[in-house]
Amino acid sequence: MDAVVISHLHADHVGGIRTMRARTFSFSAEPLEPRGIPAYVPAPMRHQRADVAVTAGPTVIAPGMAVLPPLPRMLFWAGPVSEQVLVVSVRGFGLVLISGCGHPPIERILGITERVLDVPIRAVVGGLHLPVHAAGTALMPQAVLGNPHPPWQPINEHDAGHVLDEIQARGPRLVALSGHDSTPWTFSVFADRFGDRYRTLRAGEEITISAAAAG
């Protein structure tokens, strides 16, 4: 482990409700992170072992890797949240955008990436918060608590279509959606739109992206 990037201060991204309330993060009951490891966070946080740095602007964290400024979003139940994305520049391929949850509007996520980095976005990986048709699935909490709209206006097919259009306009070579906040319906429409350029992420699965994938 060389560094830690926290996308946003929500319980399911920092290790639970207790860690969220304490404004810290945890990977397990026992410390896993080396002492002094840099941790890039989107809001004031603290940690007993990590060297915490609050992201105030675009920040290079390693060669070819950067975190972008946290983008704010007001959620109906959870209130304000600021989320940052990680971008990786792969030589001969382009930019890989890695999203934790995707609470900010997709046009802001993609737009800030394009303004800060003069490299085409060629892959979008991670969560985009599209729990469309969540009834009957385990994603009802995400559909309600993480919704920017009132509960009677759930995230819907139109919202998903807007995200699909914004990503497709960038000509991606890979779109990989996580199951964190995606329903079977979401997986299906992404697979239909992007065909062999689409993958559904599974926990523990590795994705290799290289110049060879550019073709």
DAZI-V254519 format. One record per pair of residues at least 24 apart in sequence whose ideal C-beta (glycine too) atoms are under 8 Angstrom apart, sorted by the first residue. I is the first residue (numbers start at 1). J is the second residue. Records with the same first field share a line. If there is no record, write none. Layout:
BEGIN
I = J / J
END
This chain:
BEGIN
1 = 32 / 33 / 34 / 37
2 = 37 / 62
3 = 37 / 38 / 39 / 40 / 61 / 62
4 = 33 / 37 / 38 / 39 / 40 / 50
5 = 39 / 40 / 61 / 67 / 84 / 86
6 = 39 / 40 / 41 / 42 / 45 / 84
7 = 42 / 83 / 84 / 85 / 86 / 99 / 100 / 101
8 = 42 / 43 / 70 / 81 / 82 / 83 / 84 / 100 / 101 / 103
9 = 41 / 42 / 43 / 45 / 81 / 82
10 = 78 / 81 / 101
12 = 180
13 = 100 / 101
14 = 45
22 = 46
24 = 48
40 = 67 / 84
42 = 70 / 82 / 83 / 84
43 = 70 / 82
55 = 84
58 = 116 / 117
64 = 88 / 89 / 90 / 91
65 = 89
66 = 116 / 117
68 = 112 / 113 / 116
69 = 112 / 116
71 = 104 / 108 / 109 / 112
72 = 104
73 = 103 / 104 / 105 / 148
74 = 148
75 = 103 / 145 / 146 / 147 / 148
76 = 147 / 148 / 149 / 150 / 151
77 = 144 / 145 / 147 / 151
78 = 145 / 146
85 = 109 / 113
87 = 113 / 117
89 = 117 / 119
90 = 122 / 209 / 210 / 211
91 = 211
92 = 210 / 211 / 214
93 = 122 / 123 / 173 / 209 / 210 / 211 / 213 / 214
94 = 119 / 120 / 121 / 122 / 123 / 173 / 214
95 = 119 / 120 / 121 / 122 / 123
96 = 122 / 123 / 125 / 174 / 209
97 = 121 / 123 / 124 / 125 / 126
98 = 125 / 126
99 = 124 / 125 / 126 / 127 / 128
100 = 126 / 127
101 = 126 / 127 / 129 / 146 / 180 / 181
102 = 126 / 127 / 128 / 129 / 130 / 181
103 = 129 / 146 / 148
106 = 162 / 163 / 166 / 167
107 = 166
110 = 166 / 167 / 170
120 = 170 / 171
121 = 170 / 172
122 = 170 / 171 / 172 / 173 / 174 / 214
123 = 172 / 173 / 174 / 175 / 176 / 209
124 = 167 / 170 / 172 / 174 / 175 / 176
125 = 174 / 175 / 176 / 178 / 201 / 207
126 = 176 / 177 / 178 / 180 / 201
127 = 177 / 178 / 180 / 181 / 182
128 = 163 / 177 / 181 / 182
129 = 155 / 181
130 = 155 / 159 / 160 / 163 / 181 / 182 / 183 / 186
131 = 155 / 181 / 182 / 183 / 186
132 = 156 / 157 / 159 / 160 / 183 / 185 / 186
133 = 183 / 185
134 = 183
137 = 183 / 184
139 = 181 / 182 / 183
142 = 180 / 181
146 = 181
157 = 189
160 = 186 / 189
164 = 189 / 190 / 193
168 = 193 / 194
172 = 197
173 = 197 / 213 / 214
174 = 198 / 199 / 207 / 209 / 213
175 = 199
176 = 200 / 201 / 207
177 = 201
179 = 203
END
